[in-house]
Amino acid sequence: MSLYSLLKQHVVDTTALLAASHPIYAAMEVLVMKIPENVSLRTRGIATVTSFAGLGWLYAKGRDVSRAYFGIDQKCSELSQQIHDTGYAVCFAGAVSPFFYAAAGGSLEETIYGTLGAMGLSVFSGPIMGYSLDAFRDLVGLQESHRLPRMVRTQSRRTKGFIAAGLLDSCLALFGAVYAVNTADEDVPEHSSMTNR
């Protein structure tokens, strides 16, 4: 595999992982765990930089190795693939999340709760991230995935590119919406307390 092909796969894999995970983890951090928005944004920023610096490659390559080790391939049932992706994501989140929260300036308590929350959330996000990896690899022409509906798999390369761009745009909009909802929630008590005076 050429250096260009390796870099392309890294960018595609990392983009797929971040597109799937950022909205989920941001919602967990600010809406559920009530981690301050600035800590959450810094954590997402650190996750983005470190993912493109190599952590995304490590996650994707580790998943590929794990799938091979456990005999999981495209022909396995969807349930088997989801169970694998769940277990892999939980283990990975437990190993790397403490470093993200600590680097973002989170307190020990925020780091512990954030890490435990990330591990718990991986039960939900793991299958989504795994599917996202397989889907984006197919949509950009790196590797065919039988997980995608046949109607999508048989589209032209150009149409698949538009689908990938649309999915990425939707994920970014959802990511931004999480913080918009959080800001709106924070403004409501102040507004209601002013109207009660």
Backbone hydrogen bonds in HBPLUS format (Angstrom, degrees):
<---DONOR---> <-ACCEPTOR-->    atom                        ^
c    i                          cat <-CA-CA->   ^        H-A-AA   ^      H-
h    n   atom  resd res      DA  || num        DHA   H-A  angle D-A-AA Bond
n    s   type  num  typ     dist DA aas  dist angle  dist       angle   num
A0006-LEU N   A0002-SER O   2.96 MM   4  6.29 156.8  2.01 152.0 158.6     1
A0007-LEU N   A0003-LEU O   2.88 MM   4  6.12 162.4  1.92 153.4 158.0     2
A0008-LYS N   A0004-TYR O   2.84 MM   4  6.02 158.9  1.88 150.1 156.6     3
A0009-GLN N   A0005-SER O   2.93 MM   4  6.11 162.3  1.97 146.6 151.3     4
A0010-HIS N   A0006-LEU O   2.94 MM   4  6.15 154.6  2.00 144.5 152.1     5
A0011-VAL N   A0007-LEU O   2.92 MM   4  6.17 164.2  1.94 154.1 157.3     6
A0012-VAL N   A0008-LYS O   2.93 MM   4  6.11 166.6  1.94 153.9 158.0     7
A0013-ASP N   A0009-GLN O   2.79 MM   4  5.86 169.2  1.81 151.9 155.7     8
A0014-THR N   A0010-HIS O   2.89 MM   4  5.93 166.6  1.91 149.5 154.0     9
A0015-THR N   A0011-VAL O   2.93 MM   4  5.96 160.3  1.97 144.9 151.0    10
A0016-ALA N   A0012-VAL O   2.92 MM   4  6.08 159.2  1.96 149.9 155.9    11
A0017-LEU N   A0013-ASP O   2.94 MM   4  6.20 157.7  1.99 150.0 156.0    12
A0018-LEU N   A0014-THR O   2.94 MM   4  6.12 168.1  1.95 154.5 157.5    13
A0019-ALA N   A0015-THR O   2.87 MM   4  5.91 160.5  1.91 149.3 155.3    14
A0020-ALA N   A0016-ALA O   3.18 MM   4  6.26 151.0  2.27 139.8 146.6    15
A0021-SER N   A0017-LEU O   2.88 MM   4  5.98 152.2  1.96 146.6 155.2    16
A0022-HIS N   A0018-LEU O   2.92 MM   4  5.48 166.1  1.94 142.0 146.7    17
A0025-TYR N   A0021-SER O   2.88 MM   4  6.01 176.0  1.88 173.3 173.7    18
A0026-ALA N   A0022-HIS O   2.87 MM   4  5.79 160.5  1.90 152.8 158.8    19
A0027-ALA N   A0023-PRO O   3.11 MM   4  6.11 158.3  2.16 138.0 143.7    20
A0028-MET N   A0024-ILE O   3.05 MM   4  6.32 157.0  2.11 146.0 152.6    21
A0029-GLU N   A0025-TYR O   2.88 MM   4  6.03 159.8  1.92 148.7 154.2    22
A0030-VAL N   A0026-ALA O   2.99 MM   4  6.13 175.8  1.99 160.3 159.4    23
A0031-LEU N   A0027-ALA O   2.96 MM   4  5.25 145.2  2.08 131.5 142.5    24
A0033-MET N   A0028-MET O   2.81 MM   5  6.02 166.9  1.82 166.4 170.6    25
A0035-ILE N   A0029-GLU O   2.77 MM   6  5.30 162.8  1.80 156.1 151.5    26
A0039-VAL N   A0036-PRO O   3.04 MM   3  5.40 122.1  2.39 106.1 120.1    27
A0040-SER N   A0036-PRO O   3.00 MM   4  6.34 161.2  2.03 156.1 162.2    28
A0041-LEU N   A0037-GLU O   2.82 MM   4  6.06 165.5  1.84 156.7 160.1    29
A0042-ARG N   A0038-ASN O   3.00 MM   4  6.10 158.2  2.05 140.4 146.7    30
A0043-THR N   A0039-VAL O   2.84 MM   4  6.00 156.5  1.89 146.5 153.8    31
A0044-ARG N   A0040-SER O   2.84 MM   4  6.13 159.3  1.88 153.4 158.8    32
A0045-GLY N   A0041-LEU O   2.83 MM   4  6.03 151.9  1.91 143.3 151.9    33
A0046-ILE N   A0042-ARG O   2.78 MM   4  6.03 159.4  1.82 152.9 158.1    34
A0047-ALA N   A0043-THR O   2.85 MM   4  6.04 156.8  1.91 146.1 153.3    35
A0048-THR N   A0044-ARG O   2.90 MM   4  6.12 149.2  1.99 142.8 150.9    36
A0049-VAL N   A0045-GLY O   2.97 MM   4  6.25 171.1  1.97 155.9 157.0    37
A0050-THR N   A0046-ILE O   2.87 MM   4  5.94 171.1  1.88 155.4 158.3    38
A0051-SER N   A0047-ALA O   2.90 MM   4  5.77 142.9  2.04 134.0 144.6    39
A0052-PHE N   A0048-THR O   3.02 MM   4  6.28 165.0  2.05 153.5 156.2    40
A0053-ALA N   A0049-VAL O   2.84 MM   4  6.00 135.5  2.04 140.6 154.6    41
A0055-LEU N   A0050-THR O   2.81 MM   5  5.62 164.2  1.84 152.3 146.7    42
A0054-GLY N   A0051-SER O   3.21 MM   3  5.34 156.0  2.27 100.3 107.6    43
A0056-GLY N   A0051-SER O   2.93 MM   5  4.22 158.9  1.97 108.1 111.9    44
A0058-LEU N   A0054-GLY O   2.95 MM   4  6.25 156.5  2.00 148.4 155.3    45
A0059-TYR N   A0055-LEU O   2.89 MM   4  6.17 158.1  1.93 149.3 154.3    46
A0060-ALA N   A0056-GLY O   2.94 MM   4  6.14 174.5  1.95 153.4 155.0    47
A0061-LYS N   A0057-TRP O   2.74 MM   4  5.78 168.5  1.76 156.2 160.4    48
A0062-GLY N   A0058-LEU O   2.81 MM   4  5.68 154.6  1.87 138.8 147.3    49
A0063-ARG N   A0059-TYR O   2.88 MM   4  6.05 151.2  1.97 145.3 153.4    50
A0064-ASP N   A0060-ALA O   2.96 MM   4  6.26 156.6  2.02 145.9 152.3    51
A0065-VAL N   A0061-LYS O   2.92 MM   4  6.20 161.0  1.95 153.7 158.3    52
A0066-SER N   A0062-GLY O   2.83 MM   4  5.98 160.8  1.87 147.1 153.2    53
A0067-ARG N   A0063-ARG O   2.80 MM   4  5.97 160.2  1.84 151.9 157.2    54
A0068-ALA N   A0064-ASP O   3.03 MM   4  6.26 156.4  2.09 144.0 150.2    55
A0069-TYR N   A0065-VAL O   2.86 MM   4  6.10 157.5  1.91 150.0 156.9    56
A0070-PHE N   A0066-SER O   2.95 MM   4  6.16 160.3  1.99 153.1 157.2    57
A0072-ILE N   A0067-ARG O   2.69 MM   5  4.69 158.3  1.73 149.2 149.1    58
A0071-GLY N   A0068-ALA O   3.21 MM   3  4.98 154.7  2.28  96.2 103.6    59
A0076-CYS N   A0073-ASP O   3.01 MM   3  5.54 159.0  2.06 115.8 122.3    60
A0081-GLN N   A0077-SER O   3.14 MM   4  6.50 158.6  2.19 151.5 157.1    61
A0082-GLN N   A0078-GLU O   2.91 MM   4  6.15 153.6  1.98 150.1 157.8    62
A0083-ILE N   A0079-LEU O   2.90 MM   4  6.11 160.1  1.94 153.6 158.6    63
A0084-HIS N   A0080-SER O   3.06 MM   4  6.23 162.8  2.09 146.0 150.7    64
A0085-ASP N   A0081-GLN O   2.96 MM   4  6.14 166.9  1.98 146.9 150.9    65
A0086-THR N   A0082-GLN O   2.89 MM   4  6.04 148.0  2.00 146.1 154.6    66
A0087-GLY N   A0083-ILE O   3.09 MM   4  6.34 173.0  2.10 156.3 156.4    67
A0088-TYR N   A0084-HIS O   2.93 MM   4  6.11 166.9  1.95 159.4 163.6    68
A0089-ALA N   A0085-ASP O   3.01 MM   4  5.98 160.2  2.05 138.9 144.6    69
A0090-VAL N   A0086-THR O   3.02 MM   4  6.24 160.8  2.06 156.4 161.1    70
A0091-CYS N   A0087-GLY O   3.20 MM   4  6.37 169.5  2.21 150.2 152.6    71
A0092-PHE N   A0088-TYR O   2.97 MM   4  6.16 162.0  2.01 151.7 157.2    72
A0093-ALA N   A0089-ALA O   2.85 MM   4  5.94 164.0  1.88 150.7 155.2    73
A0094-GLY N   A0090-VAL O   3.05 MM   4  6.21 159.5  2.09 149.1 154.4    74
A0095-ALA N   A0091-CYS O   3.17 MM   4  6.36 139.7  2.34 139.9 150.0    75
A0095-ALA N   A0092-PHE O   3.14 MM   3  5.18 127.4  2.43  95.2 108.8    76
A0096-VAL N   A0092-PHE O   3.06 MM   4  6.31 154.2  2.13 155.1 161.0    77
A0097-SER N   A0093-ALA O   2.96 MM   4  5.40 160.1  2.00 143.8 149.4    78
A0099-PHE N   A0096-VAL O   3.15 MM   3  5.70 129.5  2.42 114.5 125.8    79
A0100-PHE N   A0097-SER O   3.03 MM   3  5.18 119.1  2.41 102.5 117.7    80
A0101-TYR N   A0097-SER O   3.13 MM   4  6.41 167.9  2.14 170.1 170.3    81
A0102-ALA N   A0098-PRO O   3.03 MM   4  6.06 160.2  2.07 145.7 151.8    82
A0103-ALA N   A0099-PHE O   2.93 MM   4  5.92 159.5  1.97 142.0 148.3    83
A0104-ALA N   A0100-PHE O   2.94 MM   4  6.09 137.4  2.13 142.2 153.9    84
A0106-GLY N   A0101-TYR O   2.91 MM   5  5.27 154.5  1.97 169.0 160.6    85
A0105-GLY N   A0102-ALA O   3.11 MM   3  5.30 159.9  2.15 106.7 112.3    86
A0111-THR N   A0107-SER O   2.81 MM   4  6.01 154.7  1.87 151.4 159.0    87
A0112-ILE N   A0108-LEU O   2.88 MM   4  6.11 161.1  1.92 151.2 155.8    88
A0113-TYR N   A0109-GLU O   2.90 MM   4  6.07 176.3  1.90 156.7 157.8    89
A0114-GLY N   A0110-GLU O   2.74 MM   4  5.63 152.3  1.82 138.1 147.6    90
A0115-THR N   A0111-THR O   2.89 MM   4  5.93 156.2  1.95 142.3 148.6    91
A0116-LEU N   A0112-ILE O   2.91 MM   4  6.13 170.1  1.92 156.1 158.9    92
A0117-GLY N   A0113-TYR O   2.77 MM   4  5.83 154.8  1.83 144.4 152.7    93
A0118-ALA N   A0114-GLY O   2.78 MM   4  5.95 150.2  1.87 140.6 149.3    94
A0119-MET N   A0115-THR O   2.88 MM   4  6.16 156.4  1.93 150.7 156.8    95
A0120-GLY N   A0116-LEU O   2.89 MM   4  6.12 161.9  1.93 147.9 153.2    96
A0121-LEU N   A0117-GLY O   2.72 MM   4  5.84 156.1  1.77 147.7 155.4    97
A0122-SER N   A0118-ALA O   2.91 MM   4  6.00 129.8  2.17 135.4 147.8    98
A0122-SER N   A0119-MET O   3.20 MM   3  5.07 131.5  2.45  90.4 103.4    99
A0123-VAL N   A0120-GLY O   3.19 MM   3  5.73 154.4  2.26 108.8 115.7   100
A0124-PHE N   A0121-LEU O   2.86 MM   3  5.35 136.5  2.05 109.2 120.6   101
A0125-SER N   A0121-LEU O   2.74 MM   4  6.04 166.1  1.76 151.1 155.9   102
A0126-GLY N   A0122-SER O   2.78 MM   4  4.94 154.0  1.84 124.3 131.2   103
A0128-ILE N   A0125-SER O   3.05 MM   3  5.07 114.1  2.50  97.7 114.4   104
A0129-MET N   A0125-SER O   2.76 MM   4  5.97 162.7  1.79 165.6 170.4   105
A0130-GLY N   A0126-GLY O   2.93 MM   4  6.11 162.2  1.96 153.8 158.9   106
A0131-TYR N   A0127-PRO O   2.96 MM   4  6.04 159.4  2.00 141.1 146.9   107
A0132-SER N   A0128-ILE O   2.82 MM   4  5.97 154.9  1.89 144.9 152.8   108
A0133-LEU N   A0129-MET O   2.92 MM   4  6.17 157.6  1.97 148.9 153.9   109
A0134-ASP N   A0130-GLY O   3.12 MM   4  6.41 171.1  2.12 152.0 153.2   110
A0135-ALA N   A0131-TYR O   2.77 MM   4  5.93 158.3  1.81 152.8 159.9   111
A0136-PHE N   A0132-SER O   2.87 MM   4  5.97 175.4  1.87 156.1 157.4   112
A0137-ARG N   A0133-LEU O   3.00 MM   4  6.12 160.2  2.04 150.7 156.7   113
A0138-ASP N   A0134-ASP O   3.16 MM   4  6.32 150.3  2.25 139.3 146.6   114
A0139-LEU N   A0135-ALA O   2.81 MM   4  6.07 166.1  1.83 156.4 160.8   115
A0140-VAL N   A0136-PHE O   3.04 MM   4  6.11 149.9  2.14 149.7 154.0   116
A0142-LEU N   A0137-ARG O   2.73 MM   5  4.94 140.5  1.88 163.1 164.9   117
A0143-GLN N   A0137-ARG O   3.15 MM   6  5.32 159.6  2.20 111.2 114.5   118
A0141-GLY N   A0138-ASP O   3.02 MM   3  5.07 157.4  2.07 106.0 113.0   119
A0152-VAL N   A0149-PRO O   2.91 MM   3  5.43 134.1  2.12 112.2 123.9   120
A0153-ARG N   A0149-PRO O   3.00 MM   4  6.33 164.8  2.02 155.4 160.1   121
A0154-THR N   A0150-ARG O   3.06 MM   4  6.10 148.0  2.17 152.1 156.9   122
A0155-GLN N   A0152-VAL O   3.14 MM   3  5.49 168.7  2.15 116.3 119.2   123
A0160-LYS N   A0156-SER O   2.91 MM   4  6.19 161.9  1.94 155.2 160.7   124
A0161-GLY N   A0157-ARG O   2.92 MM   4  6.18 145.8  2.04 142.8 152.2   125
A0161-GLY N   A0158-ARG O   3.09 MM   3  5.01 117.7  2.49  91.5 106.9   126
A0162-PHE N   A0158-ARG O   3.04 MM   4  6.45 150.6  2.13 147.9 155.4   127
A0163-ILE N   A0159-THR O   2.93 MM   4  6.26 153.1  2.00 148.9 156.9   128
A0164-ALA N   A0160-LYS O   2.88 MM   4  6.16 159.9  1.92 150.1 155.0   129
A0165-ALA N   A0161-GLY O   2.95 MM   4  6.19 160.8  1.99 147.7 152.9   130
A0166-GLY N   A0162-PHE O   2.88 MM   4  6.06 156.7  1.93 146.8 153.4   131
A0167-LEU N   A0163-ILE O   2.91 MM   4  6.15 156.7  1.96 151.1 157.3   132
A0168-LEU N   A0164-ALA O   2.96 MM   4  6.18 160.9  2.00 150.0 155.3   133
A0169-ASP N   A0165-ALA O   2.92 MM   4  6.08 161.5  1.95 149.1 154.2   134
A0170-SER N   A0166-GLY O   2.97 MM   4  6.13 155.1  2.03 144.4 151.0   135
A0171-CYS N   A0167-LEU O   2.99 MM   4  6.24 154.7  2.06 147.9 154.5   136
A0172-LEU N   A0168-LEU O   3.00 MM   4  6.28 156.4  2.06 150.6 156.8   137
A0173-ALA N   A0169-ASP O   3.00 MM   4  6.23 156.6  2.06 146.8 153.2   138
A0174-LEU N   A0170-SER O   2.95 MM   4  6.16 155.1  2.01 145.7 152.5   139
A0175-PHE N   A0171-CYS O   2.91 MM   4  6.12 153.1  1.98 144.9 152.4   140
A0176-GLY N   A0172-LEU O   3.01 MM   4  6.28 161.8  2.04 150.3 154.0   141
A0177-ALA N   A0173-ALA O   2.92 MM   4  6.10 148.1  2.02 143.1 152.6   142
A0178-VAL N   A0174-LEU O   3.14 MM   4  6.42 141.4  2.29 145.0 153.1   143
A0180-ALA N   A0176-GLY O   3.08 MM   4  6.35 151.0  2.17 145.8 154.8   144
A0181-VAL N   A0177-ALA O   2.85 MM   4  6.01 160.1  1.89 152.5 156.3   145
A0182-ASN N   A0178-VAL O   3.05 MM   4  6.26 155.6  2.11 141.6 148.8   146
A0183-THR N   A0179-TYR O   2.90 MM   4  6.06 159.8  1.95 146.0 150.9   147
A0184-ALA N   A0180-ALA O   2.95 MM   4  6.13 157.5  2.00 145.4 151.9   148
A0185-ASP N   A0181-VAL O   2.86 MM   4  6.07 153.3  1.93 148.1 155.5   149
A0186-GLU N   A0182-ASN O   2.98 MM   4  6.25 148.6  2.08 145.1 153.5   150
A0187-ASP N   A0183-THR O   3.04 MM   4  6.28 141.5  2.19 142.6 152.9   151
A0188-VAL N   A0184-ALA O   3.17 MM   4  6.34 137.3  2.36 144.6 154.4   152
A0191-HIS N   A0187-ASP O   3.04 MM   4  6.21 162.7  2.07 156.1 161.4   153
A0192-SER N   A0188-VAL O   2.85 MM   4  6.03 167.9  1.86 161.9 165.1   154
A0193-SER N   A0189-PRO O   2.86 MM   4  5.94 151.7  1.94 145.4 153.1   155
A0194-MET N   A0190-GLU O   3.09 MM   4  6.27 145.2  2.22 141.4 150.0   156
A0195-THR N   A0191-HIS O   3.10 MM   4  6.42 149.4  2.20 146.0 154.1   157
A0196-ASN N   A0192-SER O   3.16 MM   4  6.30 129.6  2.43 136.2 148.2   158
A0197-ARG N   A0194-MET O   3.33 MM   3  5.53 160.5  2.38 102.7 108.4   159
